[in-house]
Amino acid sequence: MKQHIGEARQILQALGFPPAQTNVRSARVLLALLDLPPNKPWREATNETKGVWPIIQWISANLDMTYAMNSRETIRKDTLHQFVAAGLAVYNGEDAARAVNSPKAGYHIDPLALSLLRVYGTPMWDSELLAYLQARPGLVLEYARRRDLELVPVLTPTGEGLQLSSGAHSELIRDLIQEFAPRFVPGSRLVYVGDTGKKHAIFDVDYLAELGVVVDKHGKLPDVVLHYTGGGNDWLILAEACSSVGPVDGKRYAELTALFAHATPGLVFVSGFPDRATMRKFLADLAWETEAWVAEAPDHLIHFNGSRFLGPYSLV
């Protein structure tokens, strides 16, 4: 097993990865992506798509390490992202528009790289490695262009452009910013925007602190935070984009209430849905004293309380 992991590290070094991606963790991830346990030769490597948690489970079942579930972000950010950037792995190759938080999201080894790795340890390795390294810069540029084309463009309230990772979730975040906000909280300030690909697209920490909200980058913020002061109001709009998961249910309502407990503006909770069919799946879960908005009917809100329309509720 140690020899197998050592060989994987040697391959990553030969491919030019820096020390942070030639460590034992990255070697284990490479073997998982290749479905290559210690008793399997390199020529039998495969490239079936695996998500981060299936990768962790494979390592636990076949190698010398059991990673905790909270290791997923480390593996994603410190190994898989670099594999993709270098062209060694492909993310969501079957459906590039698939959301990062989709249960079907996953990684697989690029076919050209797979062909190279299958000859590791044979007389062909040196010549094939040289040919691969000569071809790879063009591949990396091509993959980067594809990723750029797949980004979701967003126009912020100030007229600035923003690029979010591809997928239905980002498209709904865009709709909350471009369609919901101008209709119901016009002129509001965009304080925070989450992005499943890079965690935060906008995070105005100083401005939030002025409003009494102090959270670190690991806090579970909503997808969109807007500060609305129009019409004599002072509201923080906490909006969740629910393309497949994540409406403001009772649990999330309590989490956000605690996270923004010291905010000076009143809190308004909004669950955004792409269409009514998606909203119907979560109707029974939506918390009272919240709002539901549907992108396919952007001029309307559904109020989950009868005492008033859009606005914050007293927490006492």
Secondary structure, DSSP 4 states (H G I P E B T S, - for coil): -HHHHHHHHHHHHHTT--GGGSSHHHHHHHHHHTT--TTS-GGG-----B-HHHHHHHHHHHSS----GGGHHHHIIIIIHHHHHTTSEEESTT-TTS-TT-TT--EEE-HHHHHHHTTTTSTTHHHHHHHHHHHHHHHHHHHHHHHHHHSEEEE-TTS-EEEE-SSHHHHHHHHIIIIIHHHHSTT-EEEEEEETTTEEEEE-HHHHHHTT----TTS---SEEEEE-GGG--EEEEEEE-SSS---BHHHHHHHHHHTTT-SSEEEEEEEESSHHHHHHHTTTBPSS-EEEETTSTT-EEES-SS-SSS-----
